[in-house]
Each structure stands twice: as structure tokens, then as C-alpha cells.
Amino acid sequence: MRITVFGAAGNVGGRVVTEALSRGHRVTAVTRDPARLDRLHPAAEARTGDAADPEDVAVLSAGQDLVISATRPVPGREGDLVTTARGLLAGLARTDVRLLLVGGAGSLIVPGTGGGTVVDTPDFPASWRPIADACEGQLAVCRAETAVDWAYLSPAALLEPGERTGAYRLGGDELIVDAEGRSAISMEDLAVALLDEAERPKHHRTRFTVGY
């Protein structure tokens, strides 16, 4: 497959690029900041571009099979996630290219709460609320889109660098927790789940989640 990855210099995006290359895919790795080009995987085609700009998205997705976006804004610019989602969808609406978008876990339903979400839990950090709200807006933009074949991946509540096990569980709108009630997945296994979805699509114009 020919895959364009936006946010390729980031923690998740970099792992997505590595996973895609390890499977033999041709990857165009995109960063908005030219100063971060040297952080991109040397085996990928390095490009600069802004996922919020529909023209950049259209150009960088031309001739590709899939676009994966794993962009993350700096603190104080959380609302950029919504702008970026609009840019990605507007750009891809000019093409037949599918979108896999990495979002947030805040709006997932917590099992056993009668419909309460992650952000509703008493111990949810107030400092995380802006990014959680932005991710919810990002998902709303996707759900209003009918022209693009998109899928939105909400990770587990705890997403950290770790081990690539290749094992994970899939879900829909409900948070995946283990026997102790913990919700987690490594960035490496999140990348595995994304590439599995890329190669064997199961989700179309819907949100899905992964966890251990």
C-alpha cells in the first residue's frame, strides 16, 4: 500500500511510520515543521505539509491508498484538532483516499456507569479537559462527513510508549478495560491496530477503540 502519514514526527505518528514500513508499505511521512524533517524515518519519503490545509492534503494524498493522521497540537492550541479534521476531510473529499484518524479516549463510555464517559469520571484531570473536548469536536466533524471513507480510532485511556506485543482487543464506543479495570495500550500496539485496520478494513465512517 501507499500510505501518507500526517504527524509523522510525533510519538504515535513515528511508530505508525515504522510499523507500516516493517510491513513493506510505501510511506510518505509528513510533518508541518521543516525543522523536524530530520526526525522522520529515513526509509520514508519525507515531506512538509499542513493537515489543516485542504490543498496540502489533496496534494500529499494524490496517488495514495490511505491517509493516516496522528497530529497533536501544542498545549493551548487544542482546538487545532477540529480545524485539522476539517482540512483532512475537505482535502480527501477531492480524492478516493481513505482516512484513519487517531483521536482521543475522553468520549468513550466507561463500562458499568450507565453511559458515563471517561471525562465524566471523578478522577479525570482538569488539565486534560481541553484536549478531550477538542477530540470530541474532532469526532463530531468526522461523523458529519459523508463523502470520505473515514475511521476514527480512540485509544485506551492510558497511551504510552512501550512494548510491541501485537496483541490487543477491539471495541466500539465503550472503553476497553482489563480484569482490574485498567484501560491501556502501548503506542507500538496502537500502531499495529492501525495498520491491521489499514490492511483489512473493518470500520467505515465510525469510531473504534483498542486496548488490552
Secondary structure, DSSP 4 states (H G I P E B T S, - for coil): -EEEEETTTSHHHHHHHHHHHHTT-EEEEEES-GGGGGGS-TTSEEEE--TT-HHHHHHHHTT-SEEEE---PPTT-TTHHHHHHHHHHHHHTTS--EEEEE--STTSBPTTSSS-BGGGSTT--GGGHHHHHHHHHHHHHHHT--SS-EEEEE--SEEES----S--EEESSB----TTS--EEEHHHHHHHHHHHHHS---SSEEEEEE-
